[in-house]
Amino acid sequence: MKIRGLIALSFVMSGILLAQQPVPMGKTDDSSRTSRSADGTMLTKKSSDEDLERALYRDYANDPVFTGVQVKVKHHTVKLAGTVETKNAKRRAEDIAIHTTGVRYVHNILKVNEGMRPERTAESSTAH
């Protein structure tokens, strides 16, 4: 009976030891990850909202597609407002923001300016 108890205990202990996750060795915190914005500013996960906003404005200034984009940053959350000409431009603006080091979330309320595109008429939609 004692042997069965010892065997059962050894199985339980083995299961517990095997179920534990390995302890990572070395540096695991990526808070030191940095990137350089278009203006040369070094950005980290702890960059200020002002630094993030300035960097994003400069990133968008390099592309004429984003002339109608306004940026606000609060608590590392970016709010994109204004207008762009296409849905693709709206997606690209969001991608630029979300891939900026230090940005945690992007609230994209950009409007696609329908007035910038040629209007479809009944004639052009039926013509082949």
N, C-alpha and C positions, 0 to 999 in steps of 0.2 A: 504494500500500500504506500509506503514511503517513497519507493522508487517511482511509482506512477505520479505521485505529487511532485517530485523533483523534475520528472520529464515534462509534465504539464507546465510547471513554472518556467522551465527553460524555453519551451515553445512560446509562452506568453512574453517573456523577456526578449527573445529573439524577434518576435513580431513588433514589439515596441521599438527596439533599436533599429530595425529595418524601416519602420514607418517614419522615422525622423528625417527631416530634410537636411541635406548637408549644409554645413556652415560655410558661406562663401569666404574665400581668403582674399585679402587685398582690398582695394578701394571699390566699394559698390555704389557709392553716392555719386550721381552724375551732375551734382550741383555746380561742378567746376566746368561743365560743358560751355564752351563759348563759340560765338560766331561773330563775324564782322558784317555790319550793315553796309549799305551802299555808300554812306558818308564816311565809313572808316571807324565808326563807333563800335567798340567791343561790347557785345551783348551777352549776358548770362541769364540763368534762370531767376536771378535776383535783381535784374536791371529794374530801374524805376519805370513807372508808367510813362513819365515824360520822355525818357530815353527810347522806350518802345514806340511811342507815338511819333517822335521825331524820325526814327529810323524807318518806320513804315511810310511816312509822308515822303521821305527821300526815295524809297524804293519805288513808290507809285509815280513820283515825279519823273523818273527815268523812262516812263512808257506813256506816250500820249493817249493811249486807250483809257487811262485812269484819271484824266483831268477832272472828271466830275465826282471823284471819290473823296469823301470826308472820313477822317479817322478820329475816334475817341478811345482812350484806353483808361480803364479804371479797374484796379485790383487784378492786373494782368489779363483782363478780358477786353478784347478788341470789339468795338462796334463800328461796322462799315455802313455808311449811309451815302446817299447821293444817287447818281445815275451813271450807267454804262450803256454802251450800244448793243451788246450781245449777251446771251446767257453764258457763253464761253468766257467773256471778260469778267462776268460776275464770279464764276467758279475760280478763275485764275487769281482774282483779287483775294478771295478767301484762302486759296492755297498759299499765296505769298504770306499772308498774315499768320496762318496756323503753323507754317514752317519757320517762323521767326523765333529764335531762341528767347525764352522768357514768356511767350504768349501761352496762356493756358486754355483759352476758349475764344471762339470768334462768333459774334452775333452779326450775321450778314443780312442787312435789310436794304441792300442795293436794289434799285429799280432798274429794269431794262427799259430804256427809252424807246418806246415803240415808234415815236415820231421820227426817229433817225433812220428807220428802215423804210424802203419803198412799200407803198400800200398795195395790197392785193385787191384787184377788182374782180367782179364776177366774170368779166371777159378773160382776164389773164389766168384765172383758176380753171377755166374750161378749155382754153386753147391748148393745143398740143404742138 
